Amino acid sequence: MSQPPEGQFRVEDYVKGELSKETNWWGAFVVGLAGTILVTGIAGPAVAVLGSAAIPNFFFWAITGWLLCMFLAELAAMLPDRTGGAPAYAFYAFKDRLPKTYPHINGLTVWMYWLGWMPVMAVNNLLTGAYVPVLFGFTDSTKTIQLFSNSVPVSYFTLGLGIVISLGLFIPAWLGIRFGTFFATVLGLLSMIPLTILAVAPFFTGKFHGGNVVPFTLPDSTGFFTGHAFFLYLQISALFTWTVIASEAAACYIGECKNPDRDAPIAMNLEGGYAMFIYTVLPLAIVGVVGVQAVVAKSLDINGILAQYAKTALNFAGVDKIITAALVIALLLSSLNAIMGCARSLYMMSLDGQAPRIFGHVNRHNVPDFSMGLNTILNIGLLMAGTPGAIYVLSNVGYVGSFVPVLLGYYFLRRWRPEVYRPYRLPEWMKYIAVALAALYFIVWAVGIPACAIKGCQAGGGKMFLIGVFIVLLYFPVYWWRQAENRRLGTTEYKVTAGV
């Protein structure tokens, strides 16, 4: 690691993770693609609701995602042994100035982030259950089961496939960061190369038509700058933030990089930059090739939208099968991160003293096996929700709000701890951008997400929103459980021992 200049020092007085440092910027980047590939799920629904006005919205939210990645790069390089990504940095930001409340700021931040990422595998498995029959040319005629009230029935095929995928992906996650990132590399290349080609192809084949895109209007031709349009932008901001800023997932693995000084800025800027490209260019290309009304007609058939687009843009036999296969592989990569990433957040929460000690247990490969297993089991149960949209609402009750303390923490660390050495340092004025971004995400969390749930972005969204609030509040029993453990054992310390 680089040496700090005179008058600055490296931070040592913080709780450190003890996971193996066996990866680098590429490993963090490729597993973090789990957030970027969520474009496959949002492109169709966002355009169906917002029309071509979705394009500048994609661009705007992608910028905020890249900014978030840059802030996390600075924090990750400054605190190189914290693991679990974005929420792990709220701990150090507030621990000295708010000694009585910082444990709860830290604990709630991590818990909400976990709620944001944990259900992603259930969403992906429901989509995979719809894509696999299309890929292999058969009809899913199995019986359906419905356990959650008012949920969409789930076929036995989708349920069985989801269980197999969940347990299958747990294996590379359990085998350690080195094997997990190798597996993620294979999935990432097999999914992102076709999707990248798909995004840029129409600009070279002459299939892109600018008249389908401009002027930016809603599907009913309502102008971009109208009150009705801005209400929709706020409402759909919940969907944008759940996906477009998810490139931040790469930060979950910086604590396992061999050289965080170098790896953090490379991984996070590359992740944010690539996400900005794919989240802007792919929706732009889809609208430019097939038009808004074609997307509206298939708003609930994401695979169908992309297949129609691919046939028009590339025009060769079998391209629809290739796209479907790429979608399935991309969903597998995203599911792998849903097991691995936020499990590391729970692991760090346990070391910090806000979660039961079992969450910090690691296996002989020095990865948090209990927390990853918990994520796997809960996602199998969430398949019973039946529809991805309902799970979006549940997840986002935690996800967007978790970044508010982190971004405010970035600002306060710049004010309170200017002497700390930052191997990667953004310009000083960026601390004000962090505050503005925190305010924006707070508005989305406090207004946009409830509006989406109540106004019917998704059937059953109101109920799932309330369930999400209930799960967030479960943090307090989890915290009290840990305090009871501390009293029983007579200590607050927790030293992790691999394989115990």
Secondary structure, DSSP 8 states (H G I E B T S, - for coil): -----TT-B---SS--------B-HHHHHHHHHHHHTTHHHHHHHHHHHHGGGHHHHHHHHHHHHHHHHHHHHHHHHHSTT--SSGGGGHHHHHTTT-TTTHHHHHHHHHHHHHHHHTTHHHHHHHHHHHHHHHHHT------EE--STT---EEHHHHHHHHHHHHHHHHHHHT-HHHHHHHHHHHHHHHHHHHHHHHHHHHHHT---GGGT-S-B-TT--BSSSHHHHHHHHHHHHHHHHHHTGGGGGGGGGGGBS-HHHHHHHHHHHHHHHHHHHHHHHHHHHHHHH-HHHHHHTTT-HHHHHHHHHHHHH--TTHHHHHHHHHHHHHHHHHHHHHHHHHHHHHHHHHHTSS-GGGG---TTSS-HHHHHHHHHHHHHHGGG--HHHHHHHHHHHHGGGHHHHHHHHHHHHHH-TTB--SS---TTHHHHHHHHHHHHHHIIIIIHHHHHHTTSSTTHHHHHHHHHHHHHTHHHHHHHHHHHHHHHT-------TT-
